Amino acid sequence: MSSKQLSANSVLLPLPNGRVAPHSLLFLFFNLLYFVPLLGVMLFSYSEGGTAKAADLDLDVARKITYIYFLGTFAFVCGSRLGPFLGLVTARPIAQRALRLFGLNRPFRLVCLAMIGLFLLSKVLLRRLGVYSEYAFDTDGMTGGVWSFSMFCSESLLLLSIVVLFSNARRNVSWFLILTGINGINLLHGTRLFFIIAGITFCFYQYVRGELRLKTAILAFGGVLLVGYLVFLSRSHVETDDQTFSFARLISPIMFESIFSQLSLIGTIRHPEMWSLSGSPHHFFLDALYFVTPRFLLPEKDQLLFTNRFADLSPLGAFSGYAQGLIYFGIFFPFFYFVLGVIAGWLQRHARHSQFWSVIYVYFVCDFLFRIMRDGYVIPIKMLLDSVMIMLVVGFLHHPLMQFGLASPIPRRPSSSPQVGSA
């Protein structure tokens, strides 16, 4: 059966069996996505929107950034390969990589409807904050309970769309696009992140099925850029001229996203006196604990965060994951990315035998790994924890737990489970 013959009876979706795992390839892509624009500023003097002036890169800083990106990526890949390496050493048989497709049922559909209702309610509540007339970043609307509730609903809807896409439903792609379209309401207040992650997830789905073509990838990338630019034009009330749709302007969303989110990394490198070479790892755990605590239990948690002491390094929002790596772990930051690689590999191995871990693996790869490039560590950790909790609720409603893959592992007999893409 080919991957195009996906049916309601399908259980497993095989992953590509290349030397490099899918999550390592995607993590490499995310690194290039944020690193290459910095080179564009350095080598081609890209200055649209004041990017060159804001970054103010010199050769020494660019060289150190290159080292940091290389070390982080290399550590992640090494961590990802740890499981297969130990399997070879101990001569354990390694099962083919695969994702266990999610089986949708009526309770799940009810959860989707309830989340859509909460999502729409959150967007109505945002009206009084003025985020639909100006960029949300330019208002005071990105703080407080209403904004947090709106982002929780948006992230939850994104998670549910991932579940639908990686399911055995007949019209899984259509329902994914419908949920993504509803989540696209975030574009009205300038929040493009959920739309971008949805695009990444769809490309990952096509790659897993062996249907991702270069033309499709280019069209998807170009579509995201165009939507991002149109949102920028509409939100910023920029007057159009003969240069409005020039190449330099069209690529500005990805250039702004990369460069402005990397200002924190540039500042961290230029001011080593602000952080310790050995890092402050205990602050990482404290910040994660503070940030995942609900605001009604800890109203002043923003003031308790260690990273808020470095907010001046990123005046335009976002915060490079590598910058927080240096702040939290100093020169030992590659160890954090090694652990992320180990986690990604562990999730991939368990995704074959559990619907729960299959969904969490896809979310981890397409959402979490992308977010740590531009949101630091504590925000993605909170989002990941929220997603795990939502999936536990879905699992409780899914019944039975054996089918969901939480109570006990599913037997590892290839003949007992039909696979998508198997002969």
Secondary structure, DSSP 8 states (H G I E B T S, - for coil): --GGG--TT--EEE---SSS-HHHHHHHHHHHHHHHHHHHHHHH---GGGHHHHH---HHHHHHHHHHHHHHHHHHHHHHHHHHHHHHHTT------EEE-B---HHHHHHHHHHHHHHHHHHHHGGGGTTTTS-GGGSSTTSSHHHHHHHHHHHHHHHHHHHHHTB--TTHHHHHHHHHHHHGGGGGGT--HHHHHHHHHHHHHHHHTT---HHHHHHHHHHHHHHHHHHHHHHHT----TTTTSHHHHTHHHHHHHHHHTHHHHHHHH-GGGS-TT--HHHHHHHHHHHHS-TTT-TTHHHH-GGGGGGGG-TTS-B-HHHHHHHHHGGGHHHHHHHHHHHHHHHHHHHTT-HHHHHHHHHIIIIIHHHHHHBTTHHHHHHHHHHHHHHHHHHHHH--HHHHTSSS-----GGGS-BTT--
